Amino acid sequence: MKPVPTISEGRAFASFGEIVQGRLSNREDFLVTLPVDLWSHCRLISQSNGKLSKDPFNKPQNGNDGKQFNELSDRACGTSNIIETELSKSKAIALALLEYFGQTSGHHIQLIFDRNIPIGKGLSSSTADLLAVVRAFEAQFNVTLSPSLISELFTAIEPHDALHYPSCVAYNHRQGRLLQAFDYIPDFQIIGIDAGGVISTQEYNKHLSFSDALLKQYDDLYAELLEAFARRDDAAIALCAQQSALIHSEQTNNTLLKALLNQIDELNKLGAMGILATHSGTCAGILLPGTATEAELARVKKQVAQYGSVFQTKTLTATSGNIPTQLASASASASASASASDHSLGRSHLT
């Protein structure tokens, strides 16, 4: 009898660049995330053998690193599991998860993505795809992975954003280490500007250098940001983001950031609170209060349209503690034809 496919789904939000990103004088690399209402959805279709069924989800045009993959058999890699996906890093996390769960053979899995996160723009699309796979596997195997375990799995693949934490956090993206959880997300509307092109985060990270004077700047800025979060002062957080954008523009000669920073007085008059960098990407953001009107947003869009493609998003906020209510469903439950008895693991928390 042909096996009945089991379907589970997961999703993950994006971070619009970083509020601040740099290196401290103790040589700790760090970034501070800004969760926004952009998402990667992953549908996981699993069956033990035979061809997998077709799915109506739209497949992305290119993978995490631009490579194309179709019906990839991992027997050549020393395992009898088969993973079908167009995203090489998502394939890597799927194999790592199967290994962690002790599922060394017998799985034929298809991963299908649907996302509205621009790729290669510094908006954490690669990490969001990885995390969406994790959420789908959690639903499939009826488990919950700890953030520290997810950090360990991601670090083995690439430097990554801390999207597996439900609020803004300070995080060492190279070593996968949480530095500070703020339990807060500022309430911003964001007008994004994309100057065009694609940047590889991995290539960007290879060419960073920090003088002693620059390290001191980041020490001071990091301390200011911690104080701003402690006060839950959105205006101060926006100014810290703008200072990070200024430092980044000076270090990289980023023409988009320089143009926007030159316009800051006019943008402030239009209601802008600050400028946000995607430090390893092609985008920048204009931060406005979450209460900004459509008319105010339209005026800012008109002001910055000369610099590139303009789009709009917002930070994830909630009524209770400002933690995203959307996360309650970020790890979607499995929708399976097979019964729960088919799972080898009961719902548990894994660290």
C-alpha positions as CSV (number, residue, x, y, z in Angstrom):
1,M,0.0,0.0,0.0
2,K,1.3,3.4,-0.9
3,P,2.2,5.4,2.3
4,V,0.0,8.3,3.2
5,P,2.0,11.6,3.2
6,T,2.3,13.5,6.5
7,I,2.2,17.2,6.2
8,S,3.5,19.8,8.8
9,E,4.1,23.5,8.5
10,G,6.3,26.0,10.2
11,R,7.0,29.7,9.8
12,A,9.5,32.3,11.0
13,F,9.5,36.1,11.0
14,A,12.3,38.2,9.6
15,S,14.5,40.9,11.2
16,F,14.8,44.2,9.3
17,G,18.6,44.4,9.3
18,E,19.9,45.1,12.8
19,I,19.3,47.9,15.3
20,V,23.0,47.8,15.9
21,Q,25.7,45.5,14.7
22,G,29.4,45.6,15.4
23,R,32.1,44.3,17.7
24,L,33.0,45.1,21.3
25,S,36.4,45.8,22.7
26,N,36.3,42.3,24.4
27,R,36.1,41.0,20.8
28,E,32.5,39.9,21.1
29,D,30.7,40.2,17.8
30,F,27.1,41.2,18.2
31,L,23.9,42.3,16.5
32,V,20.5,43.4,17.9
33,T,17.5,42.0,16.0
34,L,14.4,43.9,15.0
35,P,11.5,41.4,14.4
36,V,9.2,42.5,11.6
37,D,6.0,41.4,9.9
38,L,7.8,39.5,7.0
39,W,7.7,35.7,7.0
40,S,9.1,32.5,5.6
41,H,6.7,29.6,5.5
42,C,7.8,26.0,5.1
43,R,5.6,23.0,4.2
44,L,7.2,19.7,5.0
45,I,5.8,16.6,3.2
46,S,7.0,13.3,4.5
47,Q,6.5,9.7,3.5
48,S,8.7,6.6,3.9
49,N,9.1,5.8,0.2
50,G,7.7,6.5,-3.3
51,K,7.3,9.8,-5.1
52,L,6.1,12.8,-3.0
53,S,2.9,14.5,-3.9
54,K,2.9,17.8,-5.7
55,D,2.0,20.9,-3.7
56,P,0.4,24.2,-4.6
57,F,2.9,26.3,-2.7
58,N,5.0,28.6,-4.8
59,K,8.7,27.5,-4.9
60,P,11.3,30.2,-4.5
61,Q,13.4,31.1,-7.6
62,N,16.7,30.7,-5.9
63,G,18.1,29.0,-2.8
64,N,19.8,30.4,0.2
65,D,23.0,30.6,-1.7
66,G,21.6,30.9,-5.2
67,K,22.0,27.1,-6.0
68,Q,19.2,25.0,-7.4
69,F,18.4,21.6,-6.0
70,N,15.8,19.1,-7.1
71,E,15.1,15.6,-5.6
72,L,18.4,15.5,-3.8
73,S,19.2,12.0,-2.6
74,D,21.5,11.9,0.4
75,R,22.6,8.3,0.0
76,A,25.7,9.7,-1.6
77,C,26.3,11.7,1.7
78,G,26.2,8.5,3.8
79,T,22.6,8.5,4.8
80,S,19.5,6.7,3.3
81,N,17.3,9.7,4.0
82,I,16.1,11.7,0.9
83,I,15.5,15.5,1.1
84,E,13.9,17.4,-1.7
85,T,14.5,21.1,-1.6
86,E,15.8,24.0,-3.7
87,L,17.6,25.5,-0.7
88,S,21.0,24.1,0.2
89,K,21.1,25.4,3.8
90,S,17.6,24.3,4.5
91,K,18.6,20.8,3.3
92,A,21.6,21.0,5.7
93,I,19.3,21.8,8.7
94,A,16.9,19.1,7.7
95,L,19.6,16.5,7.7
96,A,21.0,17.8,11.0
97,L,17.5,17.6,12.6
98,L,17.0,14.0,11.3
99,E,20.3,13.1,12.8
100,Y,19.5,14.7,16.1
101,F,16.2,12.9,16.3
102,G,18.0,9.6,15.6
103,Q,16.1,9.2,12.2
104,T,19.0,7.8,10.2
105,S,17.0,6.2,7.4
106,G,13.6,5.7,5.8
107,H,12.6,9.4,5.4
108,H,11.7,10.9,2.1
109,I,11.0,14.6,2.8
110,Q,10.0,17.5,0.6
111,L,10.5,21.1,1.8
112,I,8.5,23.7,0.0
113,F,8.8,27.4,0.8
114,D,6.6,30.4,0.4
115,R,7.9,33.8,1.7
116,N,7.6,37.5,1.3
117,I,11.1,38.3,2.6
118,P,13.3,39.8,-0.1
119,I,16.4,37.6,-0.7
120,G,20.0,38.8,-0.3
121,K,18.9,42.2,1.0
122,G,20.0,42.0,4.6
123,L,16.5,41.0,5.9
124,S,17.5,37.6,7.4
125,S,15.8,35.6,4.6
126,S,18.3,32.7,5.0
127,T,17.9,32.4,8.7
128,A,14.1,32.7,8.4
129,D,14.1,29.8,6.0
130,L,16.2,27.7,8.4
131,L,13.9,28.4,11.3
132,A,10.8,27.7,9.3
133,V,12.2,24.3,8.6
134,V,12.9,23.8,12.3
135,R,9.3,24.8,13.2
136,A,8.0,22.3,10.6
137,F,10.1,19.5,12.0
138,E,9.0,20.4,15.5
139,A,5.4,19.9,14.4
140,Q,6.3,16.8,12.5
141,F,8.0,15.1,15.4
142,N,5.9,16.7,18.1
143,V,8.8,18.3,20.0
144,T,10.0,21.7,21.0
145,L,13.7,22.5,20.5
146,S,15.3,25.0,23.0
147,P,16.7,28.2,21.6
148,S,20.2,27.1,22.7
149,L,20.0,23.9,20.6
150,I,18.7,25.8,17.6
151,S,21.7,28.2,18.0
152,E,24.0,25.2,18.0
153,L,22.5,23.7,14.9
154,F,22.5,27.0,13.0
155,T,26.1,27.9,14.0
156,A,27.2,24.7,12.3
157,I,25.7,26.0,9.0
158,E,26.3,29.8,8.9
159,P,26.4,33.1,10.9
160,H,22.8,33.8,11.6
161,D,20.2,36.1,13.0
162,A,18.5,35.3,16.4
163,L,15.1,34.8,15.0
164,H,14.4,31.9,17.3
165,Y,14.0,34.4,20.2
166,P,10.6,36.0,20.3
167,S,11.7,39.6,20.9
168,C,14.7,41.9,20.3
169,V,17.9,40.3,21.5
170,A,21.6,41.1,21.5
171,Y,23.3,38.0,20.0
172,N,26.7,36.8,18.8
173,H,25.8,35.8,15.3
174,R,29.1,34.1,14.6
175,Q,29.2,31.9,17.7
176,G,25.4,31.5,18.2
177,R,25.4,32.9,21.7
178,L,22.7,35.0,23.4
179,L,24.1,38.1,25.0
180,Q,20.9,39.9,26.2
181,A,17.2,39.2,25.9
182,F,15.3,42.5,26.0
183,D,11.7,41.0,26.2
184,Y,10.6,44.0,24.2
185,I,10.1,45.1,20.6
186,P,9.8,48.8,19.8
187,D,6.7,49.9,18.0
188,F,7.9,51.1,14.5
189,Q,6.5,51.5,11.1
190,I,9.3,51.0,8.6
191,I,9.7,52.5,5.1
192,G,12.3,50.3,3.4
193,I,14.4,51.3,0.5
194,D,16.2,48.8,-1.6
195,A,19.1,50.1,-3.6
196,G,19.2,47.0,-5.8
197,G,21.6,44.1,-6.1
198,V,22.3,41.1,-3.8
199,I,24.8,40.8,-1.0
200,S,26.1,37.5,0.5
201,T,26.1,37.8,4.3
202,Q,28.9,35.2,4.4
203,E,31.1,37.2,2.0
204,Y,30.4,40.4,3.9
205,N,31.5,38.9,7.2
206,K,34.8,37.8,5.7
207,H,36.0,41.3,5.0
208,L,35.2,43.1,8.3
209,S,37.9,44.9,10.3
210,F,37.7,46.9,13.5
211,S,40.2,49.5,14.8
212,D,40.6,50.1,18.5
213,A,38.8,53.4,18.1
214,L,35.9,51.7,16.3
215,L,35.6,49.1,19.0
216,K,35.3,51.9,21.6
217,Q,32.5,53.4,19.5
218,Y,30.6,50.2,19.6
219,D,31.2,49.8,23.4
220,D,29.6,53.2,23.9
221,L,26.8,52.5,21.5
222,Y,26.0,49.1,22.9
223,A,25.8,50.6,26.4
224,E,23.5,53.3,25.2
225,L,21.3,50.8,23.5
226,L,21.0,48.6,26.7
227,E,19.9,51.7,28.6
228,A,17.3,52.6,25.9
229,F,15.8,49.1,26.0
230,A,15.8,49.1,29.8
231,R,13.7,52.3,29.6
232,R,11.7,50.9,26.6
233,D,12.4,54.2,25.0
234,D,11.6,53.8,21.3
235,A,13.0,57.2,20.3
236,A,16.3,56.4,21.9
237,I,16.4,53.0,20.3
238,A,15.8,54.6,16.9
239,L,18.7,57.1,17.5
240,C,21.0,54.1,18.4
241,A,20.0,52.5,15.1
242,Q,20.8,55.7,13.3
243,Q,24.2,55.9,15.0
244,S,25.0,52.4,13.9
245,A,23.9,53.2,10.4
246,L,26.3,56.3,10.4
247,I,29.2,54.2,11.6
248,H,28.5,51.5,9.0
249,S,28.2,54.1,6.2
250,E,31.6,55.6,7.1
251,Q,33.2,52.1,7.3
252,T,31.8,50.8,4.0
253,N,31.1,54.0,2.0
254,N,27.5,52.8,1.7
255,T,26.0,55.4,-0.7
256,L,22.3,54.7,0.2
257,L,22.9,55.2,3.9
258,K,25.0,58.4,3.2
259,A,22.2,59.8,1.0
260,L,19.5,59.1,3.6
261,L,21.7,60.5,6.5
262,N,22.1,63.7,4.5
263,Q,18.3,63.9,4.3
264,I,17.8,63.3,8.0
265,D,16.7,66.8,8.9
266,E,14.0,66.8,6.2
267,L,13.0,63.2,7.2
268,N,12.7,64.2,10.8
269,K,10.3,67.0,9.8
270,L,8.2,64.3,8.1
271,G,8.0,62.3,11.3
272,A,11.0,60.0,11.0
273,M,12.6,58.8,14.2
274,G,15.8,57.4,12.7
275,I,17.5,55.4,10.0
276,L,18.1,51.7,10.1
277,A,20.8,49.8,8.4
278,T,20.8,46.3,6.9
279,H,24.5,45.9,7.7
280,S,25.1,43.1,5.3
281,G,22.4,44.0,2.8
282,T,21.3,46.4,0.1
283,C,18.4,47.9,2.0
284,A,17.9,50.7,4.6
285,G,14.9,51.6,6.6
286,I,13.2,54.8,7.8
287,L,11.8,54.3,11.3
288,L,8.5,56.0,12.2
289,P,6.3,55.7,15.2
290,G,3.9,52.7,15.1
291,T,1.1,55.3,15.2
292,A,2.2,57.1,12.0
293,T,-0.7,57.8,9.7
294,E,-0.9,56.6,6.1
295,A,-0.5,60.3,5.0
296,E,2.7,60.6,7.0
297,L,4.0,57.3,5.6
298,A,3.2,58.4,2.1
299,R,5.1,61.6,2.5
300,V,8.2,59.7,3.6
301,K,7.9,57.3,0.7
302,K,7.7,60.1,-1.7
303,Q,10.9,61.7,-0.1
304,V,13.0,58.6,-0.5
305,A,11.6,57.1,-3.7
306,Q,14.6,58.6,-5.6
307,Y,17.0,56.2,-3.9
308,G,15.5,52.9,-4.9
309,S,12.5,50.6,-4.6
310,V,10.3,51.5,-1.7
311,F,8.3,49.1,0.5
312,Q,6.7,49.1,3.9
313,T,6.6,46.9,6.9
314,K,6.2,47.1,10.7
315,T,7.7,45.6,13.8
316,L,5.9,42.8,15.5
317,T,4.1,44.0,18.6
318,A,1.5,42.6,21.0
319,T,-0.7,43.8,23.8
320,S,1.0,41.7,26.5
321,G,4.6,42.6,27.2
322,N,5.0,43.7,23.5
323,I,5.9,40.1,22.6
324,P,4.5,39.1,19.2
325,T,1.1,37.3,19.3
326,Q,2.0,36.0,15.9
327,L,4.5,33.7,17.5
328,A,1.8,31.7,19.1
329,S,1.3,30.1,15.8
330,A,4.8,30.4,14.4
331,S,5.4,26.7,15.1
332,A,2.3,25.3,13.3
333,S,0.8,22.0,14.4
334,A,1.1,19.1,12.0
335,S,-1.8,18.5,9.7
336,A,-1.4,14.9,8.9
337,S,-3.3,12.1,7.3
338,A,-1.3,9.6,9.4
339,S,-2.3,9.2,13.0
340,A,-0.3,10.5,16.0
341,S,0.8,7.0,16.7
342,D,3.0,7.2,13.6
343,H,5.3,9.6,15.5
344,S,8.2,7.9,17.4
345,L,8.5,10.9,19.8
346,G,5.8,12.3,22.1
347,R,5.7,16.1,22.6
348,S,8.7,17.0,24.6
349,H,11.2,19.9,25.1
350,L,14.7,19.2,23.8
351,T,17.8,21.1,24.8
